[in-house]
Amino acid sequence: MDEAPVYDPSHQFGLFSIFNTDIVKDAELYKGGIPSRFGGRLSSVFDVRTKDGNTEKFAGAGGISILTARLMLEGPVVKSKGSFIVSGRSSLFSPFVLGSPKEMDMSYYDLNAKLNWKSSNKNRCFLSLYSGRDSYGIKEFATFKWGNTTGTFRWNHVFNDKLFLNTTVLGSKFDYNMHLLSVLDFKLTSYITQFSVYNDLNYYLNPKTELTMGYHITYQHFFPGLIKPASSTSFFTEK
């Protein structure tokens, strides 16, 4: 999303997409012949770009149903130069799960925010943020919580009508937390984090031919899992 990788692109075990349609600008699906700028992906790539926000006037959209509630606001920071857009969505279906006890939790939310600033005719900056969380479980038995967080800063510079530079700094994290009660009574935590710097230089030979060169630097940290006792009566002990 806005160049940042999302490790779990769905809510509630695949029932709902994390991409809120109120803020999506465009999307491309690559099933083969994936461009090298995506870092050597072997399977497929779903490239989603979010809206930049309205630089001329304030606007909004929203909706509510038995499943979700959503709200989007956008408008100028400085007219014709900068804009913002924020969007939020939350599930409402947990109380309506047929036959579920009051202690059952089945919910999700996601938040998007983006700033767009045009400092000159040749320079433009973007800051994109995303946070989404899921929760599932029966409170007296087990709870499961997981989610994605991403942030992207992008600077576009136009040298001339044929040469264009795109510089991106981004971070992404996916974490998973489980709390199992009863006799075992333990907590499990795992996560993946990534920080990257991208530099892409595009040269347009003609309207049909484009040359792209650049470099990507990526740091990834994988934390498979850590189990800790949740109480003094836990089956597990901490050393």
Secondary structure, 3 states (H helix, E strand, C coil): CCCCCCCCCEECCCCEECCCCCCEEEEEEECCCCCHHHCCCCCCEEEEEECCCCCCCCEEEEEECCCEEEEEEEEEEECCCEEEEEEEEEECCHHHCCCCCCCEEEEEEEEEEEEEEEEECCEEEEEEEEEEEEEEEECCCEEEEEEEEEEEEEEEEECCCCEEEEEEEEEEEEEEEEEECCCCCEEEEEEEEEEEEEEEEEEEEECCEEEEEEEEEEEEEEEEEEEEECCCCCCCCCC
